[in-house]
Amino acid sequence: MGNEEAVFFSRVLTETTLSFHIIYATIGVGVPLMIMIAQWVGIKKNDDHYILLARRWARGFIITVAVGVVTGTAIGLQLSLLWPNFMELAGNVIALPLFMETFAFFFEAIFLGIYLYTWDRFENQKKHFLLLIPVAVGASFSAVFITIVNAFMNAPRGFDIVNGEFVNVNPLLAMFNPAMPTKVAHVVATSYMTAAFVLAAIAAFRLLKGSNHEYHKKALYLTMKVGLVFAIASAIIGDFSGKYLAEYQPEKLAAAEWHLETSENAPLIMYGILKDGEVKYAIKIPYALSFLAHGSFTQEVAGLDQFPEDEVPPLYIHYLFDIMVSIGIWMTLLSGVFWLGVQRGWKMVSTKWFRWLIVLGGPLTIVAIEAGWWLAEVGRQPWILRGIMRTQDAATTSGHVDSMLILFCLLYLILGVGSVVVLRRMFRNNPVEREIEDRDSEKGGDVL
């Protein structure tokens, strides 16, 4: 296998691993916050339905954590095996956030175990709730530290290069690089949003399938409300991300927006196709790109004509941007209408067709997360370490990457199917109605 083939298969395997891992990682970051919110609401309202929500979500969460551990380990392994030149050059710089990510995970896992095995040990639920704080903090900081590594690859700082080696390394300066604030904030906010909408989709599906229990209605309202909050937050952070790109990665912004020529009063281009070097059939929002990039409707925005051809990212990332933004806008509108409808007593939000839209919103937000990550990673090309090391120079020259790709794909297939089967059986064999009755009989009270 030549170097070009090794680079190709290394990129495919890394992208496959990240695409699979991001599903479980996103849920792993967002669900602990949802568990914590549900239990807190249950304590404040003295409502056992919300307490039970936290309990059942926590059971499902441990399955996603287990799969996330495997795929996360695979990513660490592949960094060393597939990208040895990158790790040799930058490994000592990114070692600190990688270590901190591992520490954050173990911090989360320890308190998660204590939380799960002490459900009925606390008469005061507030004390049990306190165990969720380090779980949620650990989960979020796992995302923070691993995203810092990605931010460093986009905006490398904190070192000098002497004879092709990194010297005078300052790990803290490398961690707190210009890309870090917007990347970390966007990843964390979208993880919370995605987890909320996935759980909302499950609640809506149960209502559609005839389980008209108050438990599911409360779950749907809580998750859609939280999803709305973080959908709005993600949009605001996305605006800051655009301004970061305009200053530090203008070629990525120009490629994502198909902004071919430098100009003032730049419009934002949505959809369309590129034909003979021209954008056709697109929706153009006047002045919007100038505002996204600089906060001014008339400011000049650098176009692709300003950059060498071999440093321009693949132009198909425009479609990834369209997918991410379109789904984000749709879910913000859907959750906003739902919340307003509940407040105003609109019957529409309880209809089957509206609940099916909520069910569809779960997988759609996963698609948006995938598109966002592909945009982030492909948009950095041709660099693995922007301005310093190209992807083709970082890859292994091994002739066995194609075999590794097949083996890892089989692993992910087994993990994906296995996790779905386990989760389905877990909740199908223990429906919420039965659990409420069982818990009520233990208390000797009336059915909730």
N, C-alpha and C positions, 0 to 999 in steps of 0.2 A: 504493500500500500504506500503510495507516494504521499508527500506532505499535503497536497491539495485534498486528497481523499481523507487523510487523517483529520485535517481541519474541518472538513465537511461533516464527517461522522461525529467528531467531538462536539461540534455545534449542535447537531441534531440531538445527540444524547443529553447534552446539558439542557437544551430547551425542553426536551421531553420530561426530564426530571423536575425542572423548575415548574413546568406547566402542571404536572401532577401534584407536586409538593405544595404549590401555592393554594390549592383548594383546601387542603387540610391545615396549612399554616394560617390561612385567613380565618377559618372557623376556629382554630385554636387560639387566636388572638381575641376574636370578638365574643365568643360564647361565654368566657368567664365573666366579662362585664355584664352580659345579659343575665347570667345566673345571679350575680351580685345585686343587680337592680331588682330582679324578681323577688329575691328573698327580703330585700330592704322594704319593698312595697308591701309584701306580706306582713312584715313586722309592724310597719306603720299603720296599716289598715286592719291588722288582726284578722287577716284573710288567709285561710289555709290553702286556698287554690293557688295563690302566688308562691307560697312555701313549697307546695307540691311541684309547681313549675320548675323551681330551682332544683329540686331533687331529681326530677326526671331528666332535665337538661344536663345535669352533672353526670348522670349515668351514660348518656350518649356521648358526652364530651370525652370521656376516658378512651373510647374507641378511636376517635379522631386523633387524640394525643398519641396513642400507640402507633398509628400509621404515620403520623407526622414525624415521630422519632426515627422511624426506619428511613423515610425519604430524606429527612434532614441529614442523617448520617451518610446517605448516598451522595448528597451534594458535597459534603466535606471530603469524602473519598474521591469524588470526581475532580474536585479542584486540584488535588495533588496528582492524580493519574492522567487527566486529560490536558491540564494546563500547567505543566511543571515549570516552564520558563517564567510564567507569570508569578507563580508561588515563590520561585527562587529569587526573583527580583523584589517582589512586594510583600512576601510572606511575613517578614519581620515588622512591617508597618501595620498590617491588618491583624496581626496576632492578638492584640489587646481586645478589639471588639469581638473577635471570634471567641476568645476565652470568656468574655463577659456575657456573650449570648448563651454559652453553655452553663455558666453560673446562674443566669436568670432562669433557665429552664429547670435546673435542679431545685432552685428556690421555689419555683411554682409547683413542681412535682411533689416536693416534701409536704407542703401545706395542703395540696389537693388530696393527698392520701389521708392526712389527718382529718380534713373536712369530710371526706366520704365515709370514713369509718367512725365518725362521732355524731352521726345524725340524731340519734335518740339518746345521746349522753348529756345533752344540755337542756335543762328546764327553761333557761333563759335563752331564747333564740338569738338575742343580740350578741351574746358571747360566741355562738356558733357562726354568726355572720362575720365576725372579725377575722375568722380564718380565711374568708374569701378575699380579703384585701390583698394579702401577699400573693394569692393565686392570680388575681387580675393584674396586679403590678408586674409579677414575673412574666406572665404571658405577653403583656404589652412591651416590656423591655426586651424580651427575646426578639420581637419585631424591630424594636429601635436599634439594637446593636447589629443585627444582620443587615438592616437597611443602611446603616452607617458604612458597612463594607461596600455596598453597592454605590453609595454616594461618593465614596473615595475613588472608585473606578471612573466616575464621571467627572470628578473635580479633584484630582490628586494634589495633595499638599503635605507639608510637614517633613520634608527631606531635601537633601541635595544629591545630585547625580555626579559621581566622580568615577571615571573609567568604566562606565556602564553599571555601576553599583550604587545602591541607595546608602548614603551616609548621613550623619547628623540627623538621625531620625527623631522626630518629635511626635510620639503616638497621639497625644491629645490634639495637637494642631491638625494631624491627619484625620482624626475622627470628626473634629468640628470644622469641616470644610464647607465651602459655600453651598454645596448641593444638599447638605445634611438637613437643615431645617425644613425645607419644603418636602423633600422626599420622605422623611420620617413622619411628618405630620400627615401627609397624604396617605401613606401606607396604613398608619394606625386608624385614621378616620374611616377610610374605605373598608377596613377590616371590621370595624364596629358596624358600619352600615350593612355590609354583606351578611354578617351573622344575623343581624336583626331581620333582614328581609328573607333569609333562608328559613328562619324559625317561623316567620309570619306565613310563609308559603305552606309549611307543614300544618300550622293551625287552620289555615283556610281550607286545606285539603281534607282535614278531618271533619270540618263542618260540612263540606260538600258531600262527604261520604256518609252523612246521616248521623254523625255524633254531635248532636246539637247541644252539647253540654256547656254550661256557663264557663267552665274551665278553659275551653278552647276559645270562647269569645274574649275572655280576659287576656289570654295569650296573644290573640290577634291584635287587640287594641294596643297592648303594651309594646309589642314588637314593631308595629307600624309607626307608632309615635316615636320610638327611639330611632327607627330607620329614617324617618323624616328629618330629625335633628341632625344626624350624621350625614345624610345626603346633602343638606344645605351646607354643612361644614366642609364636606369634600369639594363642593363647587367653589367655595370661597378660597380654599387652599389651592385648588386648581388654578385660580387666577394668579396667585402668588407664584405658582410653578411656571406659568407662562412668562412672567417677568424675570424669573431666574434664568430660564432658557434664553430669553432675548439678550441677557447680559453675558452669560457664560457658555452657552451652547447654541448660538444663533443658527448654525447649520441644521441642527435637529429641529428647531422650531420652523425654519423655512421649509424643510422637507415634509414635516407633518402637516403644514398648512398649504403645501404646493404654492408657496410664495416664490415665484420664479425670478422676479426682478426686484431689486431694491427700489422702494417707493415710499412716499408719504401717503397718508390717508388710506392705509392698507386695509382691504376688506378681509374678513374671515371667510374662508372657503369651506363649505360642507358638502360632502358627497362629490358627485361628478366623476369624470374620467379624464385621463391625459391622452391626447391624440395629437401626434405630430408636434409635440412640444407646447400644446395649448390645452388649457383646462376648459372642458365642455360639460354642459348639462349640470353644472354645480349651482348650489345656492350660495350666493355671496351676501354677507352681512356687512354693509358699508362701515368703514372706519373701525370695525370691531377688533381686527388684528393689531392695529396700532394701539388701541386701548389695552388689549390683553398683554401686549409686550411692554408698554411703557406708561400706561395709565393716562395717555393722551390720545385723543381721537385723530390728531394730525401728525404725530411723530413718525419719523422715518423708520422703516423696518428693513433689516438686511435681508436680501433675497439670495437664492441659490447661485446667482451670477457672481457673488462675492467669494465663493469658495472653490478650491480645486476639485475636479470631478472625483478624484480618488479619495476625497475626504467627505463626500456627501453621502448620508445614509440612504438606504433603499427607499424609494419614494412610495412604496406600498404602505409605509407606516401611516400615511394619510388616512387609509381606511380603518386602521386600528384606532386612531384618534376619533374618527367618526363614530365607530361602534361604542367606544368608552363614553363619549360625551352624550350620544343619543340615549343610551340606556340610563345614564345618570339623570338626565333631564326627565325621562319617562318615569323613573321610579320616584323622583322628587314630586312630580305632579300627581302620580297615583297615590302616594302616601299622604300628600297634602289634601287631596280630595277626600280620602278616607277619613282623615282626622277631622276635617271640617264637617263631613257628612255625619259622623257620629255626634259631634257637638250640636249640629242643627237638627238631628233626627231624620236625615234623609234615608228613605227606604232603599234607595239605589245601592248604597254601600253594603247592603245585606243580600243583594240578589246573587244568583248563581253566576251570571256572567261576570260580575265585578269580582267575585271571589276567585274565579278562574284567572282573571288578570293578576291577582295577587299571587296565586300559585305559580303562574308563569314568571313572575318577578323574581322568584328564588333562583332558578337556573340562569335567568338573564343577568343578574348581578354577578354570578360566577363568570359568565362570559365577559362582562365588563372588566372584572379583575384580571382575567387572562389577557384581554386586549391591552390593558394598561401596562402589564408587565412586559408583554412583547414589544409594545411601543418604547418602553424604557430601555430594554436590552438591545433591540434591533436599531433603535434610534442612536445608539452610541457607536455603531459600526462606522468605520472599519477598526475602531479602537477597542481593545480590552481595558487599557489604561489610557484614558483620553490624552492625546498629544505626546505620549511617551512610548507605548508599546501597542503594536497592531495585533489583532486577533490571530492572524496567520503566523506571527512570530512567537506567539505564546503557547501554541498547541503542541501536543506530543507528536512524535513521528512513528509511534507504534503501529504495527500492521494488524492489530486485533481489536480496534475500536468498534468495527462493525459487529463483531461477535458480542462485545460488551453491550451494544445497543439492543440486540435481540434478547439477551439475558435480562437486562434491566426492564425492558418492555414487558416481558413475561412476569417479572416480579411485581410491576405496577398493576398489571391486569389482575393478578391474584389478590393483591392488597385492596384494589378498588372493589372488585366483586365481593371479596370476603367481608370488607367493612360494611357494605350495603346489606348483605345477607344477615350479618350479626345484628345490625341496628334494627332491621325489619323484624327479626325474630324477637329481639329484646322487648320491643314495644307492642308487637302484635300479641305476644303471650302474656303481657301484663298491661292491658288497657287501663286508661285512666279511671274509668268508671269503677272497675274492680278494685283498683288501688284506693280510691276514695272510700269505698265501702269497707275494705279491710282496715284502713286506718281509723275509720269511724267506729268499727266494732271493737278495736283495741281501746279506744277512748270510752266506749260505752255510751256514745251519744247518738243523736239523730244523723241521718245521712245528710251530707252537705247539699 
